[in-house]
Amino acid sequence: MADKPKKSAAEKPATAKAATAKAATVKAATTKAAAPAGARKPDLDAVRAQIDGIDREIQSLIAERALFARQVGKAKGKLAAAVDYYRPEREAQVLRRVVDRNAGPLSDEVLVRLFREIMSACLAQQEPLKIGYLGPEGTFSQQAVHKHFGHSAKGLPLVSIEEVFDEVAAGNADFGVVPVENSGQGTIQSTLDMFLTSPLKICGEVELRVHQYLLSRTGHIEDIERVYSHGLSLAQCKGWLRENLPGVEKLAVVSNAEAVRRAKKSDDAAAIAGETAAHVYGMQVIAGPIEDRSDNTTRFLVIGRASFPPSGNDRTSLMVFIRDQPGALYRILEPLARRDISMNRIESRPAHGALWQYAFFIEVNGHVDESPLKDALGEIDAFAGEVRVLGSYPVAVP
């Protein structure tokens, strides 16, 4: 790595104390320029000069952060690939501090997105992460990849959730992002079923607010005779469709992006998808958002090949196979309740090993390496047929 270029004291504060003092000076000068005494309008040239100075400082500090990120890579030594440099628990801690420090005027979500992109770009200096997701381009899964990993990661669009698991397990993708539940429509069963046999671990979660739009080639609602979309998206918009397109045929396809691709072939077809898909495929927005619930949110899981240390605010997903006997489920849950461990979710799935045998997918607060969850799992393991830890991972940052 080339030596870091020297900077004058005016360009770079020598200490954190100096940086704080400089920030206070800039803030005072900006306030003065923006709101001078009396009723006079702000001096536009002065305000722009202050903004230019702040931009130079921001750019200088981002470059400095990138250089320190390289030092982190050197401190870890020669590693095999980009995935070996990625630490989701560390990123979660950094983003939580961003939220804790935020005093406005920008929202937590905006600042988290900015810092995520900075971290993504710094990590990509080593090598971009390869992230598999349910494609093609323009799906909500791709949006979830960008929200969690930033735009410097390399997205790998795949044809199915099963293929996402396969590509991560084979090492062709560093991580995968798969949908697991929607706030209105519930669980994506195909994702849960993959964990019955997959050796992969859950490394993170992403919560994505989902807005659905009606798209077509012509942009005229009166032309529409059929609507394509993923089955879950059709369900999320069934009230709007019943009211606005009551006699139109609804056709479920493998993804919303695939729906847009099909609708683009004909003037009498439309698709329900995200607004991003309209830009990607050159479609017209007829209406939107059209989802029936204003809080429509999909939760995604990040899957990988390794487990990670605690971040300080974690969730653990378990797959518990229970022996068929009276009180079996109670004896699984009681050690959690006795230790005040909150259970976020429980759901049964056919175990695929024997007829009428079931596994329970359970999500609880805490990390498997820390008490009290570690103690509770030791007690549960002694009674259950099998306890499989699918992963302990940071709770999603907004």
N, C-alpha and C positions, 0 to 999 in steps of 0.2 A: 504494500500500500504506500502511496506517495505521502511525503511528509505534509502535515497539515499546514496550510498557508498562514503566515503570521498576520495578526490584525492589530491595528492601533487601539489605544484605549477608547477612542471615540467610537470605534466600530463594534467593540465587544466588551461588556462589563467583565471585570476580573473575578468577581465573586457574586454569590447569590444576593448578598446585601447590596452590592452596587447595582445589580440588575433590578432589585426592588426599588431602589432610589431613582433609577433612571425611568422606570415605568411610572412612578409617581410624578416625576417631572414632565414626562410626555402627557400624562393625563391632565395635569394642571394647565399645560400649554394648550392642549386641545380644547379644554373647557373654555379657556380665555378666548381662543380664536372663534369658537363656535357660538359663544354667548357673551359678547362684550357688554360693558356697562351701558345702561340706558336701553332705549327701544330700537337701536340700530340693528340692521340685519348683519348676520355673521359675514366676515370677510372671506369670500369664497376661495380666493387664492391662498389665503393663510390656512384655511381648513384643508385644502388639497395638499399643501406643502406638509402639513402634519401627517396626513394619511400616507404620503409618499415616504416620509421618514419612518413611520411605523412599519410599512411594508418592507423597507430595507432591513429593519431590525428583525422582523418575523422571518424573512428569508435567510438571514444570517444565522438565526437560532435553529432553524430547520436543518441547515447544512451542518451545523455543529452537532445536532442530535444524530444525524446520519453517520457522522464520523465516529461518534461514541458507539453507535450500533455496530459498526465494524469492529470496534475494540471488544465488544461483547462476543462477537464471533471468534476473534482471535483468542480470547480468554477461554472459550470452550474447546479450542484446539481444532484439528482437522476432523470434520464430521462427514458422514457419507453423503448427505443430501440436505435440501432446504428444510425438509420435514424435521430434521434433527435439531434445527435452530429454533423451531416454533414452540412457544410456551404459552398455551391458552390461559393458564392460571395467572401468569404475569400480565398479560394483556388485560384480563378482567380487572386486576388490581389497579392498573394505570387508568382505565376508563372510569372506574368507581371514584378515583380521586378527582378526575375531571368533573364529574357530577358534583362531588362534595365541594369543590372550589367554586363552582359556578354561581355568580351573583347577578347574572344577566348582562346585557339585555338579550343575548342569544339563548335559545332554549337548550336544555340538556341534550335533547336528541341531535340538534345541529352540532353542538360541540363534540359530542361522542363521534359523530360521523366524520368530522374534520380530523380528530386525533386518530381514528381508525385508519384513515387514508394515509396519514403520516407514518404510522407504524407499519402499514402494509408496504409502503414504498421503501422504508428502511430495511425491512426484512428481505425484500426482493433484490437488494444489493447482493446478497449471497446467491440466490436463485429463486425465481417465483415459485410459490406453492402451486401444485396442480390439484384442482378441486373438481371432483365429479358431481354432476347434478342431473336431475330429470330435465332433459331438453325437449325440443330444440331451443335455440336462442329466443329470449323474450318471455320465458316462463317466470312464475313467481319464485320458483326454486333458484333461478339465476339471480333474482333480486336479493334473495336470502344469502346467497354466496357473497354478493357485493357488500351487503350490510355487515356480515360477520368477518370476512377476510379482506375487504377493500378491493379496489379495482386493479391493484398491482398483481393480485393472484391470477393464475391462468385457469379459466373455467373450461371444463371438459363436458360438453352436453352429451348425455347418454339417453338411450331409448326407453329405459325402464328403471324402476327402483331396484329391482334385482341386479341389473347391470351395474348400478352405482356400487352396490355392495361387492360385486365380483371384481370390479376394477380396483377398488381400494384394497381388497384382500390380496390381489395379485401384485400390488405395488405399482400399478400403472397410474394411479391417482394417489396423492398424499392423504387426502381426506375426501369425504363425501358429504353432501348435504341432502337430506331426505325429509319430506313432510311427515309429521306423525299425528297431528290433530288440528282440528279447526274449532274455533270457539262456538260456532253454531251447529256444525254437522258432526262433531265428534271425531273418533279415531280413524286414521287411515290404516286399515287392518293389514294391508299388504306389507307395510313397514314393520309392524309388530311381529308378523309371522316370520320375517327374515331373521329376527334375533333368536328364534328357536334353534336354528342350526348354524348361524354365522359366528365366527370367532371374533369379530370386530367389536371394538369398544365405543361407547358414546363419549365424546370428548367435549361437547358443548351443545348449546341450544340457541336458537334464534327465534324471536317473536316478530312477525311481520304483519303490519296492518295491511289488509288486502282490500283494494278497491277494484270493482269489476266494471267494465265498460262494454257497451254494445258497439261492435265495429263492422263495417262493411266496405265494399269497394266503391259503391256509389254514394254512400252517406244518406240515403233516403229510406226511412223506415217502411214506407208503403211498398217498397220493392221486395221485402223479405218474405220468403215462403218457408225457410228452414234456418235453424240456429244450431251451430256447432259449439261445443265446449266440453271441458272435462266434467265428469258427472258431479263432482263436488261443487263446481262453479254453477252448474245448472241448478243444483239444490239451493245454493246460497242466494240465487236470484229468482226463485220460483214464484214469489209473490209479485214481483215486478213483471215477469213474463206473463203471468196469468192475467194481469190487468192491462198490459200494453200490447201483447202479442198472443192473444188467447187461442187463435186457430193455427198457429205456426208450429211446424214439426221441430221437436228438440232432439238433437242427436249427440250422444256422448262419444268422445274420442279420448285418446290416451293423454293428451295435454292441451292446455289452452293455446299454446303456440301452434300445435298441429291443427287446432280448430281454425286459427287465423289463416293458415296456409291453405286449408280447404275452402274457406269462405272467399278467399281472394280469387278463386277460379271462376266465380259466377256472380252475376249481378243480383240474383235473387236469394243469395245466401248471406248470413251474418255469423259473427262469432262473438262469444263472451270471453274477454281476456283483460289483462292489465293494460294500462295506457301505454306502457313501454312497447308492447307488441305492436301497437298501431304505428309507432315510429319505425320500428325495425322492419315491418313488412309493408309499409306504405299504405295503410288503411285509413278510412275516415271514421271519426268518432261520431256515432249517432246520438248516444246518450250515456250518461254516467256521472258519478258512480250509481250503479243500479242494484247493489247488494241490498238484501232486505234488512240487515242489521248494520247500524252505523259503526259498531265496535268489531266488525268482522276481522278476526285475526287468525292467522295460521302459525302454528309452532313447528319448527324444523329442528331436527337433530343433526349434529355434526358427528360423523363416524370416522374412526381411524383405527390404527393397528396397535396403539399403546395407551396405557393409562397415564394420568398426570397427577402431580401433587395437589394438595388443597389450595384453594384461592382465598379462603376466609368466608365465602358465602356460596355454598355448593349444594348440589342436588345429586342424589344417587338413584339410578334405575336398577331394579332387580327383576329377575325371572325366577319365580319360586315354584317348584314342582312339589305338590302336596300328596302325602299318602292318604288314600281314601279311608277315613275313619271319622267318627263323630268328634266335633270340636276342632277339627284340623286347622281350619282357617283362623279360628279364635286364637289357637296356640301360636300361630305365626304372627298375628298382629299384636297380641298382648305385650310381648317384650318391648315393642315400639312405644305403645301407649304408656307403659309404666315408666319409661325414660323421657316422656314428653317430646318424643320425636314426631313431628308433624308428617302425616302421610298426604301427599298431594293427589294421588291417583291410584286406583286399583282396578284391574280389568282381567277377566279370564279369557284364555285362548285354548283351543284344542291342542293337546301336547304333541300330537303327531307320532307318538310312540306306541300307544295302545288305545283301543276303542273306549270312548267316554272318559278318558283321562285328560286333566286340564292343568295348564300352567297359569300362574297369576303374574301379570305384569304390574309391578308396584313401584311407585316413585315416592321417595321420602327426602326430607331435608337432611343435610349433613354429608360428610365425606367418609368413605369406607375406611380410611386410614386413621380416623379420629373418633374418640369417644364423644358422645355415648353411642353413636351408631355402630362403631366397631364392636362394642360389648353386646349390643342387641343382636347383631348378626351372628356372633358366636353362639348365642343361646338358640337362635332360630335354626341354625345349621345342624344342631344336635337333634332336632325334631323333624325337620322337613326332609322330603325325599332327596331334593337337590336345591341348593341356593346358588344361582349364577348372578354374579355382579356384572351387569351390562356396562356400567361406567359410573364414575363420580366426576362431575364437571361443574364449571361455574354457572350460577344462575344468570340468565340472560340480562345483559345491560341494555337499557332502553335505546 
